[in-house]
Every structure is written in structure tokens, then in C-alpha cells.
Amino acid sequence: MTPGTPASARPASIAELRAVAQPPEVRLRANAEHWTASLYLRDISPYITWMLLKTRITANGVTGLMILVGWSTAAALLIPGVWGALLALILGQLQMLVDCCDGEVARWRKESSPAGVFLDKVGHYTTEALIPIAFGIRAAAFPFEAPADLLWTTLGLLLALIIVLNKALNDMVHVARANAGLTKLSDTRGEKTLTSSRLAQVRRLARFLPFHRLYHSVELTILIFVTAILGSFLGEPLVDRVVLIVLIPLSFLALVGHFVAIMASRRVRA
């Protein structure tokens, strides 16, 4: 889109759309771009965005679709067996695709706004909370037998709480910096550099076993799908329950590690 072009204009080509909607500062973001976006979603999203731009849907409207797809991802896990997990896996990828498109629509139409950022946060927070809750219900298995099966639903709720707290830490950093009158963090790896060499060594070791990445909606749906496949051979809901039990301490360890990494980085330094 050239200067002076109305925001309602449609791109003349996919190349022009990419130039405006996928600038280098978007593609090269260190933290905001999920690996699926870099791997293949950003190659597909311009074609979906192209079609969306032919409609009257706003960028916030596309974000609303992203939220609904995310909630549907969690709901799919309530379908027993491999098919529910497979559907959740597909919908989890679709949510990330729509998430790419809402930003592209916003950049093309110049509709970026705090409301859009807020809705995006709502979509990811609620989805990543609902998926472990649904997994807990899945582990309890229908029909419920109270009070024994309440253990699994409670563990699902606990996992959801830890995941949301872990996710909120990043936003807490931005709030803290804003309240302290500091500049906004740039989305670069340098901002995450640890001031302690010992902690830096621990982070390098964590890259060999990146369990802290399991709690994003994409990774979690992949893990649940693999769990469902194993469960079809080893018995359900036994495998679901074992995985849920393992995820709780690992998620708590990821939460503590994330907190320590933030406190030991430049992000909370004046």
C-alpha cells in the first residue's frame, strides 16, 4: 500500500500484501512469532487475508474468529478418543493461522488499536486456560464418578492456573515498565539476556529439554494428540492421567524458572 492509498483499497497482488502485512519487523520478532508461523503459517496466511479483505470484516472481527476457533479447540477435546484430539490439533493450528491474519488485516487497513491487542490477549489467555481444563475432564472420562474423578478435573484446573500465571508474567513486565515510566521493550533476544552467567548456563541446558514450551495451545494439543494415540494402545484414560500428573510439576518448574529469568534479565532493570 503506497502512501495516500485508502485503507479500504485491496492489494493488487499477494506480493504487495506481504510487503505491507508482513514487514521485517513482524517476521523477525524474537518472542511474538510462534515457530509454526515461521515454519509455514506466514506462507499461507496472506491468501486467507486476501479473501478476508474482500469482505467487510474488521481486524477485530478476525480476532473474534480467532477466539472462537480457540474455544472450539478446547471443546473438541471433550470428544473421547483419538478423533477429538485430532480435531483439537487441527483447530489449534487453525487458530494460529487466523491469529496471523488478524494482524495482517489490521496492518493493511491501518486498524491497529489497543482494543485489538486486548482481544488478542483474551483469545490466547482463555484458549490456553480452557485446553488444560478440557484435558482434565478428558482424563476424568465420562461418566464421572464422584468424588474420585474430581481429582483429574481439579488437576486440569490447577494446570490451567499455572499456565495462565506463567503467561501473565510477560504482561506483568510491560505493566511494571510502563508504571515506572520506562520505554517499551523491543522484541529482541537481547532483552532476555540474563545478568547471571550461572542462570545463562541453566537456560542453555534447558534448550536440550524445552519442556517449558509445552504449555502453548499448539504444543499442548500436539502432546494431547500423541497421548490419545498412546492411549488407544495402552488404555484410556490411564495415559491421559499419567501425562496430566507429569505436566503439573513441570509447569510449576517452568513458572518458577520464568520468574527467575525475568528478575535476572534487563527487562525489569531501570
N, C-alpha and C positions, 0 to 999 in steps of 0.2 A: 504494500500500500504506500503510495507516494504521498509526500506532504500535501495537504489540502484535499486529499481524497476523502469523501464522506465515509463515515464508519459503516453505513448501510451498504456500501458497494461490495460486490462479490469479487473474490480473487479471479484473475484471468487464467491462472494455472496453479497446479499443485506447488510448483517451484516458488511462485510468488507467495503463496500461502505459507510455505515453510519459512521463507525469509522473514516474514513478519511474525508468525506464530511460534516459531522455534528458533529464536535468535541464539547465538552462542552463550549468552549469559543464562539461558534456560537449560540448554543441553549440557553445559559444563558445570552445573551446580553440584557441589560435593555431597550435600546432605538431602536436598529436596527431591532429587531424581531417584526413583526406585530402580533397581537393577533390571526389572522387566521392561521399564521404559527405555533404558539404554539398549537392551538386548533386541527388542522387536516392536514394542508398542508405539514408539515415536515414528516408526516406519509406516505403521498402519493408520495412526490417528488422524493425519491430515485428510485422508479420504473420507473418514467419518465426519470430521469438522467441515469439509467441503459440502457434504449433504446437509449438515445442521445449519450452515449459513444460508441455505436456500429456504429455510423456514423462518418463522418469526420468533423462535425460541431465544431467550436471552442466555447470557453466560450463567446467570444464577439459576435459570431454568435447567440448564445442563447439569449444574451441580446438584440440583434437586433429583435429577435422574440418577446421578451417581450415588446419592444417599439411598434411594430406593433399591438400586442394584445391590448395595452393600447389605442392607437389611434382608434382602432376598437370599443373599449368600448364607447368612446365619440361619434363616428359615429352612433352607434346603437341607441343612444338617439334621433336621428333625425327621427326615425321611430315612428309615433304617437301611442299613446295608451299604454296599459299595456305590449304588446309584445316587443316593443322597449326597455322599461325599464327593462323587464325581461332578455332580451338578454344582455343588458349592465351589469346587475347584475352578470350574469354568466361569461361574459368576464372579469369583474373586478376581480372575484375570480381566473380566469384562468391566468390573468396577474401576480397575486401574486404567483401562482404556478410556472410559468415559471421563475419568479424572484428568487424563491428558487433554481431552477435547474441551473441557470447560475453560481451561486456561487459554487454549488456542483461540476459542471463540472470543474470550474476553480481550485478548491482545489484538485480534483483528478488528473487532468492533470498538475497541478502546472503552471497554465496560468494566475494567478492573476497579474494585471497590472494597472497602472494609467488610461490607455485607457478604461479598463473595468469599473473602478469606474466612470469615466466621462460619459460613455454611460449609465450606470445605473442611474446616476443623470438626464441625458437628458430624459430618459424614464419616470421617475416619475414626473419631473417638467412639461414636456409637457402634459402628461396624466392628471395631476391634474389641469392644466390650461384649457385644452380642454373640460373636463367634465362640468364645470360650464358655459362655453361659449355655449356648446350644450344645456344645460338646459335652458339658456336664450332664445335660438332660439326656443326650445320646448315650453317655456312659451308664446312666441310671437304668436306661432301657424301659420300654413300655411293656406291660403295665407296671406302674410304680408300686413298690411295696414299702409303705411307711412303717417305721422310721428308717429302715436300713438304707434305702435308696436316696434318702435325703443327704447322705454323706457325699454322694457324687455331684448332686446339684449344688451343694454348698462349696465343694472344691471348685466347681466351674465358676461360681460367683467370686470366690477368692482369687482365682486366676485372672478373671476379668478386672478385678480391683487392682491387682498388681500391675497388669498391663497398662491400664489407664493411668496409674500413678507414674509409671515409667515414661509413658508418652508425654505426660504433663510436665515432666522435668524440663524438657526443651522449651516449652512455652513459658515456664516459670523464669527461665534465664532471660528471655526477651522482656518480660514484665519487670523483672528486677533491674535490668539495664535502663529501661525506659523511666522507671521511678527514680533512678539515680542520676538521670539526665545524661546518660551515655549514648553514644551513637549506636545505630542499628548494626548488628553483626552482619558481616559479609558471609555469604555461603561458600566458604573455602575451608580446606582441610587445616590451614594454618591456625584457624581459630580454635581448633580442637587439640592443638599441641599441648602436651602435658608438661607442667613445670618440674615434675619429679621424674628422674631417669629410671627409678625403680618401677614406678607405675607405667612408664612407657614400655618397659620390658614386659610387664604383665599384659599390656594391651597387644603387643606383638605376638605373645603366646596365644592370646585369645583368638587371633586370626586363624589359627590352625583348627580351632574347635569353636566356630562362631555361633554358639547356642543362643547368644543374646539377640540374634536376628530372627529367631523362631516366632516372635510374637507379633509380627506384622500380619495383616489379614492374608496376604498371598502365601507367605511361608507356612502359616498355621493351617490354611486349607490344604496345602500340599502335604503337610505332615499328617493331617487327619485322613486324607485320601489314602496315603500309604498305610496308615493304621487300619483303615477299613479293609484294605486288601489282605493284610496280615490276619485281621480278624475273621475273614471269610475262610481261612485255613485253620487258624488256631482257636477260633471260637470268639463270638461276640457275647456280651460286651467286655470280656476279660481284657483284651488288648487295649480297648479304649480306656479302661480303668487304670491299667499299668502306665500307659502314656500320660494320663492326666496326673497321676501321682508323681511321676518323674518331672513333669513340667512345673509343678508348684515350686519346689526348692530352686530349680534352675532359673525360674522367672524372678524369684526373690534375690538370687545372687546377681542377676542382670540388673535389677533395680538398684541394689547397693553399689555395684560397680559403676553404673551410670552416674549416680550421685557423686561418688568419689572422683570420677573422671571430670565432672563439671567443676567441682570445687578445686581441683588441681590444675585446671586449664586457665587460659587467658579470658575465657568468656565472662567470668564473674570478677575480673580484676578491673579496677578503675583506670 
